[in-house]
Amino acid sequence: MSTETRTTCPYCGVGCGVIASVDDAGKVSVRGDPDHPANFGRLCSKGSALAETLDLDGRALYPEIQGERAGWDQALDLVAETFSRTIAEHGPDSVAFYVSGQLLTEDYYVANKLMKGFIGSGNIDTNSRLCMASSVAGHRRAFGSDTVPGCYEDLELADLVVLVGSNMAWCHPVLYQRLAAAKAARPTMKVVVIDPRRTATSDLADLHLSVRPDGDVALFNGLLAHLVETGKTDEAFVGAHTTGFADALLAVSRQTMAELSEATGVSGMLLRQFFWLFGQTEKVVTCYSQGVNQSAVGTDKVNAIVNCHLATGRIGQPGMGPFSLTGQPNAMGGREVGGLANMLAAHMAIENPADRDRVQRFWNAPVISNKAGLKAVDMFDAVADGRIKALWIMSTNPVVSMPDADRVKAAIKACPFVVVSDMQKNTDTARLAHVLLPATGWGEKSGTVTNSERRISRQRSFLEVPGEARPDWWQLAEIGKRMGFAPHFSFPSPAEIFAEHAALSGFENDGARDFDIGAYADIDAERYEGLTPFQWPQAAGSAGRDTRFFADGRFYHPDGKARFVATPASPRGLAQPSDLPFILNTGRIRDHWHTMTRTGKSARLSAHLAEPFAEINPQDAAKLGIDDADLVEIAGTAGATAIVRALLTDRQAQGGLFVPMHWTGETASRGRIDALVPSMVDPISGQPALKSARVSLRRFQAARHVFLVTVARPQDIDLDYWAIAKTDGGYRLEMAGDAPADGWMSWLKYRLKLPDGMEISHYRDTSGVDERLAIFSEDRLLAALYVSALPVAVSRQWAASQLTATWPTGKPRSSIIAGRPSTHQPDKGAIVCSCHSVGINEIAAAARAGCRSLEAIGAATRAGTNCGSCRPEIRRLIDAHHVLAAE
């Protein structure tokens, strides 16, 4: 028997429904919820592996003060007293909260209420500033509100879907599968991908425009000019429902196609194709994500896209509109409650005196912040220069994820008082806490999240809360009580918080504001527990329905009209410095999430890409003497450097590098790539430009390269480079550096704390460079170490799998030393399909045996039959074997 709980995935903004099952032995399994309207049962590789991330390894289980265990009362009293004293001595702006899209809406609501309505400062900002702030700013400029007009169904109803700065196949995989299924069912549908890289998403595209970094404004300005010149605008819609069209056109300089091609980096032929497609197709959805938002001109990019939709009247109708794809699971919920420093709760404006008065009266608050607080980059600048003296960081890891991350680390380290509430106690940020508060995690906490299409869903608990962990809302409410505001923070459960949130959304609204869920203002605990997914708005007294905004041409500016926003394309930037010739683009990979505190616990999610890497164009690599799998050193303007593995691919344009942002001080020696990114921000949104940092690149020369599999995590790794990942039964490590003076055997025994008396197999070549060690205890492999002057040639997945194999006395152990299986043993090779752990050798064998389609490969191996994120890679393997067969 097992119990089942309907909940919501804690990863990206798609907001997939999950059914979690717990059997009588306590074992958890997950599957997609077939009834959830976001995913209809689909899950990506990360969602499918959620049950593998629920262990207590590294969990914060009780409060700590200065690294020593403390009781909750002691810890909370210290936090409340310190914040109160700091405010009394230095004013309310001397304290700050830095929160997260990983929080539930109820957590976010209490944090925002405490800071803005009772402390009286706007200094609460969120890591959503790093991913969605430019969308918010663009929406507010164009629509008068932070409104996402459409819904997921529009992707399936459109005749043209334009994906801008979105690697949907890896970052929003379930939406990608919905789009791919719609295109397969209706082949006349067209997809255009606009991205400097030819990503996995490009495999679905009819047209790929490899736009220059930050060339998007010029591209969509050119599109707007084309729409006007060819008579493709909707003059009636523009005249009746918008203002500013003439000014927007004046900002679109009349460029020749050659000039536009130079500004965008896209050939005139491809530009004409895209412009023609957009102009001729009525049902167009333009989806955009971090490639648009994470830019110093991100807000202008958003408005340049929106301008084209307003000019054609393609907004708010089925299959039409601009669509912001949210990064985090509850970035939208955070926006709804005012989690950004420049917003108030319920989409009200902090700069609007009437809104401030309304929120203050509703809360019956003693004060209300009368100005925007510090946005994320400015907030940590204020921590660095001493203006902020007490800081509370919740469910996020800014020491890794913020730009100029080393400076952020130094600022937090020097701050007089730092509180961190998190699930994990050993993150790069949690290590700097004066007070560490253990938080509940997915499966333990209860509340709501809002996805990219404005759909609110429940996250429900189905696990016992470990140790003394407590929900974030509870921690915040307890601090509010201890700071003297007990009547306003006496929430018995999340249901009451959600009801208050809903009531505020409908308070004095009457349709004047977009966000209104007043229908739930009287929700009780029973109804809250059974809450099914719904889209807002749902005003009190209205019938619940899925809805789009702006079909009626009514917007939220005072005159009811949308605004065209002039977006003059800025120059490409300063002359390219000879010592920083590359543009660094950071982002996510398929199987990991943020700083890997959750996904890093799953062995199969690390099997596809197990160490930090840089995608480099082969021509750039050749000029620098870099071979595939070499280590490379990347240096930025901030003085920091990173060492990562070279991955040569012509999918990366020349002059650019792509490096994932997931690796931390816990998982790699020098993989914190955001330490290389300067703190340049969009002047309107405050969002950092995380995709266009100038860097240099060189081959990193290492005396020795090392691969290690081990049942125990090594301690005190003193090599120049290392990266560690979980594998079944232990860990796998890539390392590089000088050979230890006392030999590799001594080095290994000390770091693994191995006792004497182990059985050791050893090989060293005549040069003394190549060396291999295997250490056994009875019938189990404890560790295998491979050393070479060049990147180690070992069947890594097979070697790692031997940690769970049995090695009885007498079984030949030469294959371990060889680093590959004997001829009769299978070797699946590097993992391609994480959902079913299918390796490259298995897919290649199926292709050689005659499987010539994704469906055939899936039938033979199961690869690509779950989330589908690996299908682009499988397709390339099929194509490669077609070529080999033809030769």
N, C-alpha and C positions, 0 to 999 in steps of 0.2 A: 504494500500500500504506500501511497505517497500523497502529500498535500500539494495543491497547486495554487500559485499566486500570480495574478496578472499585475505586471509592473511595466516599467519603461526603461529602456537601455540608457546607461549613464555616459555614453560617448558623444557622438556628433549631434548636430542640430536636426537631423532627420527625425529623431524622436520615435524610434521603433518600439512597438509593443513587444513585450517578452513574457512568456509563461515560465516561471521558475517552479520546479518540482523538487520537493525534499522527501526522500524516502525514509523508512523507519530507522535506518542506520545513520540518518543525517546527511547522506550524500545528496548533493545538489546537481540538477541538470537543467539546462535551459533550451528553449526552442522559441521560434517566432510565434507571435500571437496572430492567428489567421484572421481574427476579427478586428484587429487594430487598423484604422484607415491610413496610417502612415506607411506600413510595410506589408500588410496582408500576409503575414507569416514569414516573410523573408528576413534573414539576418546576415550581416557581414561576418568576416572572419573574427573580428574583435567581439562582436556580440555573441557569436557562437561559442566563444571561449570564456565567457563570463564566469562560468562555474569553476574554471581553473585559476581564478584570480582571488579567491575568497579565503586563502589561508591567512594565518596570523603572523607570518614571517615579517618582522620589522614593524609590526603594529604598535602604535601608542596605546597603551592599555590603562594608564592612570596618569593623573596630573604630575608634572615635574616643575620644580622651581630650581633654577641653576643646575639642572641635571640630576637633582635628587627627588625621589618620590615624595609627593605631598598629598594631602587630602583635598577634596573639592572645595570645602569651605575656606581652607587656608589659601588656595590658589585664587579663588574668585575674590576673596576679600583683598588680596594683594593687588589684583588687576583693578578692581573698583577704586580702592584707595589711591593707587598711583595715577590712574586717569583723572580722578577728581582733584587731586592735589596739583597735577600738572595744569589742568584747566584753570584752577583758582589762581595759580601763580603766573601763568603765561597766556591765558585766554583759550577759548575753544578751538582755535585753529592750530594749537600746538599739539593736537592729537589727530590720529587718522586711522581709518580702516581700509585695508586693501583686501577685497573680497574676490569672488570667483564665480564663473559660469558653471562650476561644479556644485554650487549651493542649490538647494531647492528654493522655490519661490518664497516659502514661509520663512526660511532662514534669512533670505535677502530682505524681506519686508521688515523683520524685526531690526536688522542691522541698520537699514535706512531710517526707520522711525527713531531709533536711539540716537543716531548721529545728527540727523538734520532737524528733528523736532524736539530733542531734549538736551543734547549737548549743545546744539545750535551752530554746528559747522557743516559746511558742504564737503568736508574732507573724507568722503567715502567714494572710492573708485574701485574698478573691477578689472580683472584680466581680460574681460570682454572688450576693454578699451584697445587691446592688442589685436582684436579680430573683427569687431563690428562697429566701431565708433564712426567710421566714415559713412557707413550705410545710414546710421541714425542721423548724422548731420545732413546728408544728402536728402533723405526723406523729409526732414523738417524744413529744409529750404524749399523743396519742391511742393510738398503736400500740406505743410503747416502742422504736420504730426509725423511721428515715427511709425508709419503704417506700411506694412507689407501688403500690397494690393491683392495678390493672387493666392493660389493654392497648388498643391502637387498635381492635381488632376490636369492643370493647365499644360504641364509638360507633355502629357499624353494626348491632349486635344490640339496642340499647336501643329502647324505645318512646317514651321521653322523654329528650331531651338538654337539659340546662340549662347555658348558657354564662354564666359570671359574670366580669365584668371581663376579657373576652377578645374582642378583635377578630380572631377566627380567620381571617376572609377575607383579612386583610392580614398578620397576624403569624405564622400557621401555615397558609398557603394550601393545602398539599397535604392536610392533615387536613380542612380546610373542604371540599375537593372530594370527599373520601371521604364526609363527612357528607352533602353535597348529593346525591351519587349514591345513597346509601342512602335518603334521603328521597324522591327521585324514583322509586326502585324500589318503595318502600313508603310511599305517601302518608299512611297512618294514623300514621306516626311524627310526633311533635310536637317542636318546638324552641322553647325559651324563652331569650331573651337578656336579661340583667340588666346594664345599663350606663347611666351618665348620658347618654352620647351615643347617637344612633341611627346606629351605624356601618354600614359595608358589610355586616358580618355580620348585622345586623338584617334585611336583605332576605330571609334564609332563615327568619326567625322566624315562628312562629304567634302569639307573644305577646312584646312588648317591654316590659320594666319599666324606666322611666327613673329608677332609684334615685338618691337624693341621694348625693353623695360621702360615703363611709364610712357609708352607711346599710345596708350588707349585714348587719352583725351583728343589727340590729333585725329585718331581713327574715327571716333564717333562724331567729332566736329565735321570731318569730311563727309561722313554719312548724312549728317543733318543738311549740309549744303547740297548734297546730291538729291535728297528728298525734295528740297525746295525747287531746285533747278529742273527736276523731272516731273513736277506737279504731283507728287505722291503724298503731300500733306493733306490733313483733314481740316480745311479752312473753317468749316462750321464749328467743329469742336474747339479749335484754337481760339476762335473769336468769342465763343460763348462761355468757355470754361477755363481760360488761362489768361495770364498777363505776362509781359516781358519778352514776347516772341521777337520783336524787332531788335531789342538789345542783345538777345542771344545770337541773332543772325549777324549783327555787327561784329561780335567777338569771333565769329568764324571767318577768318581771313580767307580771301579767295586765292586758293593755291592751285597750281597746276598739278596734274597727277604725278609728275616727276617730283615735285616738291613734297607732296603728301607721302609719296613712297619713301623719300629720304627721311621724313619726320617719323614715320611708323616702322620703317625697316621691312615693309611688305611690298612686293612687286605690284606694279600698276595693274597687271592682269588679274591678280588675286583680289585686289581692292575692287575692281570693277565687278567681278563675280559676286563678291559679298554685297556690294551696294545694290546690284540688280536683284539678288535674292531677297534682300530685306525690303526693297521697294515694291516688288511684285507680289509679296506674300502678305496676306492680311493677318493671318493668325501667327503672330511671332511672340515668343517668350525669350527674354534675355536674362539668363541666370548669371550671377557674378558672385565671386567669393573673395578669398584673401589676396589674389593677384590684383584685384581692384582696390580693396580696402587698405592693405598694408603698404601704403605709399605716402610720400610727402604731398602728393596731389590726389589723394584717394577720394576726398569729397567731390572734387571737380570731376573725377572719373565717373562717380555715381551719377552726378547731375548731367554729364554729357550723355550717358546712356538713357536716363529718364527723359531728357529733352527730345530724343528721337521717338520715344513712345508717345509723349504728349503731342508732338507735331503730327503724328499719324492717327491720334485718337485711339491707339492700341493699348488700352489700359482698362482693367476692371471687367473685361469681357472674357468669356471662356476661351482659353488658348491664347490669351494676349496679356502682355505686361512685363515690366521689369521685376525681377525676382531675386532678392538677396538670400543666398544660402548661408544660414547661420553656422558658425563654427562649433560652438559648445552646446551641450544638452539643454542648458537653461540660460543661455545668453539672452533670449527673448524674455524669459520670466524676470530676469534681473532688470531689463529695460522697463518692464511694466511697473515695477515697484520703485523706480528711481535709483537703481543701483549705480548709475553713472554720476560723477561729481557735478555735472551740469544739468541734471534733471531732478524733478520731484516725482513722488509716487503717482501712479495712475496716469502716466504720460502728461502730467502737468509740468509747467515751465518754471524753473526756479527764478528766472528773471522777470516773471509776471507777478506783480503785487497781488492781483486778485487770486491767482492760484496759490500763492504763499498763504494768504489769509484763509482761503478755503481749507487747505490742508491743516493749518494750525488749529482752526476751529474744530475740524473733524477729530483731530487727535487730542484736542484740549491740551495742547502742548504749551509749556511756559515760554518757549522761544521757537523761532523757525529760522533756518539759515536764510539770509537775505542776499546771498551771492553764491555763484558756483564755487565749488571746492577745487582742489588741485587734481588735475588729471594725472594718470599713472606716472608718466615720465617726470612731470613737475613735482609730483608727490615725493618721489624718491630723491629728486634734487633737494627738496626741502628737508628730507631726512638727513641728507649728506651735509647740508650747511647748518643744521641745528634748529631750524624753525619748527620742525616736528620732533617732539621729544618722547612721545609715546605712540607706538604703532602696533596695531593688531592685524595680523595676516591670517586669512582664513581660506583653507582648501586650495592653495595655489603655491607655486614654487618660483617666485620672481628672481631668485639667484640664478636660475637657469633660463627662464623664459623672457625676461626683460632685455631690451637692448642695452648695450654697454654693461653687460651683466656683472663684470668684475667690480665696476664702480658701485652698482647696486648692492653687491655683496659687502663691500667696504662700508657703505652707508648704513646698512642694517647692523653690521657688526659694531659700529660706533654709536648707534642709537642708544640713549640711556635706558629705554625700556621697550622690549619687544615681546609681544605675545604671539604665539603661533598655535592655531587650532587645526589639527590635521589627523588623518588616519594613521599616517606613517611617521615614525619618530626620527628616521635617519635621512630625511631629504636634505638637500643642500641648504634649504632655508630653515628647516626645523632645528638643525644643529646650532643655529644662531640665537635661538629663543631664550629669553630669561624665564619665561613661563610657557610651558608646553601643555596644551589642553587636548586630551584625546577625543577625537570626533568619531561619530558613527559613520559608516560607509554604505555603499550600495548593498541592498539586501537587509540592512539593519535600520535604515531611516525611512521616514514616511513623510510624504508631501506631494507637491505638484511641480511639473516642469512644462515649459511651453516650447514647441518646436518651430521650425522655420515658417510653417504655414499658419501660425497663430493658433495651433491646437494644443490645448491644455490637457495633460494626462497625469495620472497618478503614478508616483513611485511608492510602492508598498513594501513593508518589511516582511521578511519570511525567515530571518535568522535571529538567533539569540544575540543580544548585544554583548560583545566580549569585554571582559574586565570591567573597568569603570568608565568606558566611553559614553559620551552623551551627545545628543543632537546639537547642531550649531545654534538653532533657534533657542534651545533651552539655555545654553551658555550665555547668549546675548541677553535673554530675558533676565537671567539671574544677575548679570552685571547691571542692567537697568534698575532692578530692585535695590541693589546695594548702593547705587548712586543716588537713591532717594526718589525714584519714580515708580514705586511698587504698584500703585493702582493701574498704571498704564502698561505694565508688562507681566501681568498675572495670567498668562496664557496656560491653560491646563493641557492643551494638545495642539497639533498643527491645524485641526479643524477650525478652531476659534480664530486662529491667525488668518486662515484662508477666508473665512467669513468677513473679518474686518477689512481685509484687502478688497474683497468683492464689494462691500458696502461703500468703501471710499471711491471705488471706480465709478459707482453710480451716483455719488453724492453731488447734488446740484449740477448734474450732467445734462439731461434732456437732449441728448444727441449732439451736444457741443464738442465732445471729445470722442476720439475714435475708440479708446480702450474703455469698455463698459461691460462688466460681468455682474451687474447688479442683480441678475436673476439668482445668484448664489449667495446673496447677502444674509439670508436666514438659514443657510445650510447647517445641519446638525451633524454630530459625529457619525451617525448611522448612514446618512445620505452621503457624507464625505467619503466614508469607507467604500461605498459602492459607486462612487463617481466614475462615469465613463467618459472617454475622450470627447472633447467638444471644442469647436472653434469660437473665438470671440470675434465680434461683439455678441453678447447676449444680455441685453438690458432687462431690468425688472419688468415682468409682464409680457415679454416678447417670447415668441416660439423659437426654440433652439433650431438653428439650421446652419449648414455650411454656407459661407458667404464670401463674396469678393467685395472689395472696396472700389469706389469711384465709377461704377458703371453708370451712375446717374449724373456724373460730371460735377458732383459736389465734393469740395475739398475742405480742409480745415484752417485755411487762412481766414482772417476776419471777413473778407469779401466773398468767401466760398469758392475762390478760384485757385487753380494751381499756378505755380510760378515757373516760368522758364528761367534758368540761371545761366548767365554768361560764363563760359568756361574757356577763356583764351588758353591755347596750348602754350605751355612754358617751354623755353629752350631745353635741349637735352641735358643741360647742366654745364658745369665747368669743363674745361679741356681735360681730357683723360690723362691723369698723372702717369708718367712712365713707370713709377715704382708700384702702382696699384692698377694694373691693366685689366683686372677682371671684375665683373659684377656678380656679387654673391646673392643668390636667391635661397631663402630658407623656407622650410615647409614640413609637411607630414609625409609619412610613408604609409603603405597599405595596412600593416598589421600592428602598428603602435599608436599610442595616444599620448599627447603632451609629453610629460617628463617620465613616462613609463612606470609611475608608482603602482599602477594597476596592471597594464599589459605586460610589464617586465616580469610578472610572476608566472606567466604562461610560457612553457617551453616551446609549444608549437608556434606561438606568435613571434618568437625570436628566431625561428628556424629559417625563415625566408631571407631576412637581412639581419645579421647578428652583430654588426659593428657599425660605427659611424662611417660614412663614405661621402665622396664628392663625385657627382656626375661631371665628367670633363669631355669636351669634344676631342676626338682622336687627333685632329690637326693641331689643336693647342697643346695636347700632351706630347706630340712628336717634337714640337719646337723646344720643349723643356726637358726632353729626355725622360719622360714619364711613361712607364709601361703599365698595362692593366694589372691591378692588384698591388702595385707599389704603394707605399705610404707617401702622403704628401703633406706639406705644412702650408697652412693658409694664414696670412697675417692681415690685420685690418688697421684702420686709422687709430683705434683706441689703444694700440700697443699690445693687445692680446694676440695669441696664436692658437691654432688648433691643429691637431694631427689626425688625419682620417685616411681611409683606404681609397685609392683611385678606382673609379668605375668608368671606363672609357665607353662612350656611346655617342653616336651621331644624333641621338634624340635630343641632346643638349646642343644648343647653338654655340657657335664660336664666340669667345669672349665672355662667356657666362659659366658659372658654377652653380650647381644645386647641392645643398647639404641639409639633411634633416635636422630638426630642432630637438629631437627627443633625448639625446644622450646627456648625462649629468655627471657630476663628480662621483656619484655612486657607481655608475656603469661604464665610465671610460676616464682615462687619465686626462685627455685634452680634447673632449668632444663637445664642450659647451659652446656651440657655435654662435649663440647670440651675444657672447662676450666680444665678438668681432664687429658687431653691428653698432654704429654710432646712434646717439639719441636724437636723430632727426625725426621730426613729426610733421604731420599735416597741420597747418596753422589753424584750421577751422575745427577739425575733429580731435586733434591731439593724438591721433593714432600714429604709432611709430612706423617708419619705412623699413620693414623687415625683409624686403625683397630686392633691394638695390644698393647694398653696401659695396664700396670699392675695396678690393683686396688684392693681395699678391699671392702667387702660387709657386711652390718649388718642390722638387722631389726631396723627401726626407731620407737621408742616408743612415741606415741602421746597421750596426755590426752583426747583429743576429736577429732573425725572425723566429718567433716561437708560437706554436699552437699547443694548447693544453686542454685536456678534459679531466675532470676531477669530481669526486663525490662531495668534497668539502670546498667551501669558498676560501681561496687563498687570502692571507693577511699580509699587509705591508708590502705590496708589490712595488719594487724600487726600480722599475724599468722606464725608459723614456715614453713608451707607448703601451697601453693595455686597454682592452675592452672586454667586458664580461657579460655573458648572457646565460639565462637558465636553460637547461636541457633536461630531459627525463633522467632522473637519478642523480643530477648534480649540475655542473656548470661547464661551459666551454669558454675559453679565453684566447684572444689573439694578443700577442705581445711583441715588443721589439726593443732592443737596446744592447748594451755591452754584456758580454758573458760574465757571470759572477766569478770573482777571484777564487772562491773555494769550490767551484764546479756546480753544475746544474743539479746533481743529486742532493748536495747539501742545501742548496737554495730551495729545492722543492720540499724537502723534509721539514725545514724550518717553517715555511709559509703554510704548509698543510698540517703542521703539528703531528707528524707521523711518528709512531713509536718504532723502536728498533725491532728487527726480526721479520720485516716484511720480505716477501719474495720479489726479487727485482730482475727484470729482463733489461739488458742494456746493449746498445749498439753505438759505436762511434766510428766514423770513416777515418781513413789514413791522414787526412788533413787536420783532423781534430775539430772541424767546424760543424759538420752535420752530425747530430747526436740524437738518439732516441732512447727514452726510458719508459718502462711500464712497471707499475707497482701493484702487486696483488696481495690480498689477504684471504687465505683459503681459496674459495672459488669465486671471489669477486675482484673485479678491477677497481682499484682505488684512484689511480691516476695514470695518464699516459702523456708524455711530453715529447714534442717534436721540434728540433732546432735546426735551422738552416741559414746560410748566408743570404738567401733570397726568400721571398714569400713561400711558406711551406706548402709543398705539394702533398696533400693528405686528403683522403675522402672524409671530410669533416663530419658529415651527418652519420656516416657509418661508425666512425671512431666514437662519437658521442653516444651512439646507441649501445655501445659495448659496456657502458656503465651499468646497464640494467640486465646484461647478459650473464649467464653463469659460465665459469671457467673451471671445471673440475680438474683435479690433478691428472696430468697426462694429456690434456687437450693442448694441441700445438698452439703456442702463443706467438709464433712468428708473424702472424697477420697483424697483430697489434703493433708490433715494431715496424712492420711495413707500412702501416697506416691505410690499409685497404683490405677488403675481404678476399679470401681465397676464391678460386674460380667457381666453386659450387655454392657460394654464399651470395645473397642479393645485396646490391648497393643501390639504394634509391637515388643517391646524389642529392644535390642542393634542393631544398624544398621549394616547390613552386606553388602548390595548392595547400595553404595552411589549414583550411577547414578539414581536409581529409589526409593531411600529411603525405601528399604525393610528390615525389621527387622528379627532378629533370630527367634522370635516366629512365624512369618508368614511362614518362610521357614520350620520350624519344623512342623507346622500344615499341610503344604502341603505334607511333607514327611510322616507324620502319615496317611494322607488321601490316600496314595498310590503312590505318585510321587517318582519314583526310579531312575531318571536320571536328568542330568542338563537341558535337553530339557523340561522334564515334569515340573520341578520346574519353569523354565522360562515361560512356557505357563501358569502356574497357578498364578505366582506372578510377572512376568517380571524380577525377579532377575537374574543377569548374562547375560542379553540379549543385553547390550550395549557394554561396553569396555571389559567385561569378566575378569577383575582383581579379582573379588570376587569369581570366579568359584572354585578355590582350596578350599576356606573356605566352599562354598556350598557343594562341594563333601564330605568334612569331616562331615558335618551335616547329609547328606544323609546316609553315612556309619554308623554314630553313631545311627541313628534311625533304620537302618537295624539290628544292633546288639541288640538294645532294643526290636525290634519286634521278633527277633529270641529267645530272652530269655523269 
